[in-house]
Amino acid sequence: MKRKPVIGIALGSGSARGWAHIGVLRALAREGIEPAIISGCSIGAFVGAIAATGDLDKLGAWVEALGWQDVVGLMDMGLRGGLLKGDKLMAFFEREFVDRDFTALLHVFGCVATDLHSGHEVWLREGSVSEAVRASIALPGLMAPVWQDGRLLVDGGLVNPVPVSLARAMGADVVIAVELNSDVVGWAWRNRAPPPEPVEAASGWHRRLLSRLGRNGHNGDSDDEALPSLLSVMQSSISIMSVRIARSRLAGEPADVVVSPRLAQLGLMDFHRGAEAIAEGEAAVAAVLPAIHRALGR
């Protein structure tokens, strides 16, 4: 009897766009496709870790109810290494989804980080899942890096934004990759008037931080030569880097199917627009479903 292929899924980086991973996994589950192996990078590591515990439905319900004020409540300003420390976010992760060892997960899981000193790609597959996820999501400039085993680790998107190679190394025969940034480059400049960020929901230093960061646009200045906001520059730069690296890695380490949700309308910090991202993830799976079935020999 022919052995069924081991299905792996590689969940890519993309900050708030990563809520689309929930929609992708939901849509696959409706088709009876449940990856046995999950690899993740950055927000893909966050969602992937929770999916590997079997708590995806709980995460989806929380994300769909998430408001901007809730997002602000998870921010904790850092003094060194990044604008945010990330302690509140990970405390929430551990409280709501229970930190556990990799060996206690329902599915095989691994995530990617980057060694800030050497530039090497680091695969995290042992010990505390929460600590591994915290390293993988440490987006330079936004969230402080973390020390682990003598290495200073930052976001894995710097080296492997869509970790197909890790999924294969963990034993996947067929890999479905989810790439979140395929339509992002240049979008902010083509669409200069996105809906305003609800800064009024914030208070104290949160309000000052959000006002300083701005949004996808140009701080309300209509002059074409005006300088963009800090967040807009960061977002566009990170998008260019991620797309370039992802295309290079996927060319050398191709997935069997690539799912590419259309997410350019979502900004770096639009975590409160989760329902929109999830819907885009579901739609993206529908578009490539015949290819997925072919890859699985169905």
N, C-alpha and C positions, 0 to 999 in steps of 0.2 A: 504494500500500500504506500502510495506517495505521501511523504511527510508534508504537513501543512507548513508554509513558510512562517518563520518568526517575524512578526510585524514590529517595526520600530518607528518612532516618530521623533523628529528633531524640531524642537520649538525654538524659534529664533528670537533675537533681541529686538527691541523697538519701544521701550518705555511704555507709556499708556496704551499704545497700540496693541500691546501684548494681551489685553483682555480678549482679543480676537481668537486667541488659542482656545479659550473656553468654548466658543462657537464651533471651532474646528473639531474639537474632541466630542462635543455633543452630536454634531452631524455624523461623525464616523460611528459613534455608538448606535445611532438610529439605524445604520446600515449593517449592524452586527460586527463592526470592525473595532476591536479593542487592542491597541498596541500593548505588547508584553514588555517592550523596552521603551523608555522615555529618556531622551537627552534634552537638555535645556541650556540656554544662555541668557543671562540677565533676567528680564521679565519672563522669558521662557522657562528659566530655572524655577522661578517663583510659582508659576502656574503648574509646571511639570511636577514639582515636588508634591504639591497638594493633590494633583491627579494620581500620583503614585501611591498616595495614602488611601485613595478611594473617596476623598471628600470633595470631588469636583462640583457636585450639585450644591454643596454648602457654599463653596467659593462663588459659584455663579449667582446664587441668590443674594449674597452679600454685595457683589460687584454691581448687580443690576439695581440695587437700592442705594448705592453709594452716591452721596451728594458732595458738592465742592467743599462744604464746611467739614464733612468727614475727612476729606483728603487733607485739608489744612490741619485738622487735629492730629494727623499722623506725622506731621512735619516737626522736626526738632533741629533747630539751628546749630550748626557746628562751628567751632572756632578754628579748627585745623583740618586740612585735608579735603574739605568739601563744604558746600553750603548746608548740607544736612548730615546729621550723625547716623541716622538710620536705626537708632535704638528703639524708637516708638513703633516703627513698622515691624521690626523683628519680634518685639514683645507681643504685638498683636498676632503675628504669625504663630508664635509658640503657644499663646493663650488659646486661640481659636482652633488651630489645626494640630496642636500638640507636637512638639519637637520629638523626633525619634532617631534612632540609628538607621543607617542605610539598610542594614540587614533586616529591619522590621517592616520595610515597605511591602505593599502588595505587588508592586511591579518593579522591575529592575530600573534603576534611575541613576543618572549621573549628570553633572553640570560642569560648565567651563568657566574658568577665571583666567586672569592674566597676571603673571609675575611682573610687578612694576619695575623691579631692578634689572631683571634679565630680559624681559620681553617674551619669555617663554609661555606657551599655552599650558595651562594646568588643568588636569581632569580631576574632579573631586567626586569620589565614590565611596569614601569611608568616613566613619565617625558621625558627628552631628549633622543632620540634614539642614537644620536652621543655619548653622555656621557656614556650610557650603553655599547655601542660597545667598546669604549676606555677602559673601565674597563675590559671587557671580553678578550681583546687581549693583556693585559699587561703581556707578557711572562717574568717570573722572570729572571733577569740577562740581558735580551735583551732590554726590554721596561720598563720604570719607572712605578711603581704603581700609583694609583690615589685615592684621598680622595673623598668619596661620603657619605653624610649623617652621618658623623662621623666615617665611616669605611674606612680602607685602603684596597683597592681592587686590586687583581692581576688576572691573567689568570684563567678562570674557568676550564681549563684542569687539574688542580691540584686535583679537586674533582669529576668532572663529564664531561669527555671528549666528550661523545656522549649523549646529554641530552634527552633521551627518556622519563624519568620521568616528565620533564617539559612539553613536548609536550602532554603527557596524562593529566597532571594537567590542561592544558589550554583547554582541551576538545576533544582531538583526539581519535577516535575510533580505527583507524588503523594507526600505526606508521612505517614509513620507516626510518631506521637509516643509516647514511653514515659514515662509519668508515675508516679513512684515513691511519692508521698506521699498518694495519694487516701484511704487509710483510716487515716492515722496520727494525726490530731489527736484528742487525748483518750484515746488507747489506754493510755498509761502510767498514767493515773489510774484507768482502769477495771480495770486488771490490775496490782495493786500488788505481786505476788510473783513476778517473773520469776526464772529460774534465776540463781544467783549467778555473777558474773564470776570466772573463775579467776585471781584476783590472786596466788595462791601461785606461779604460774608466773613472776612477775616478781621482780626483785630491785632493791635499791638505790633510786634515785630513781623508777624505774618503779613499784615497789610503793607508794611514798608518793603518787605522782601518781594512780594508779588508785584507791587508797583514798580520796583526797580527792574525786575526780570522782564516785565511786559509779556506780550503774547506772541503769536505768529507774526503779527504785523509790525508797524514802525512807530510805536509809542504815540499814536494819534497825530503824527505830523504828516501833512499831505504833500510835502515837498518830496519829489522823486529822489532827490539827493540826500534826504535825511538818513542818518544812521539808524539801522534796525535795533531792536531791543537786544539785550544780552541773551535772553532765552531764544530769540529768533536766530541769532548767530550760532549759538550752541547747537540748536536743533538742526539747522541746515548743515553745519559742519559734521555733526555726528551722522546725519543721514548720508551724506556723500561718502564718508569713510565706511559706513556699514554696507552700503550698496556695493562699493568697489570691492571690499574684502569678501563679501558674500558671493558675488559673481565669480571671483577668482577661485574661492574655495569650492564652490559648487561645480565649477568647470573641471577641477582636478579630482574632486570627490563627489561625483553626481549622486543625487537622490534618485529613486525610482519614479517618484512623482513630486512635483513642487506645487504647494498650495500658496497662492499669493493674494490675500485679501486686499481690497482697495481701501486704504486707510490714510491717504495723504491729508484728508481734512482734519485729522486728529493731531493735536499738538503734543509736545513732549510731556506735559503735565496734565493732560485731559483725562485723568483717571476717573472723573465723575461722568464720563460719557461711555460707560462700560456697555450699556445695552446696545448702543450703536456699533461698537467694536465687535461684540458677540455676533450680532446679526450679519456683519460683513464676513466674519469667519465662517458662518454657516453657508452663506451664499457662495463663498470661494470654494468650499468643498463640493457643492452642487455642480459647479462649473467643471470640475475635473473628476467627478465621480466615475465616468466610464474608464478613464485612465487608471484610476485606483483599482477598479475591479480587474482590469487587464493585468496590472502588475501583480495582483494576488492570484491570478490564474482562475478567475471566476467566470 
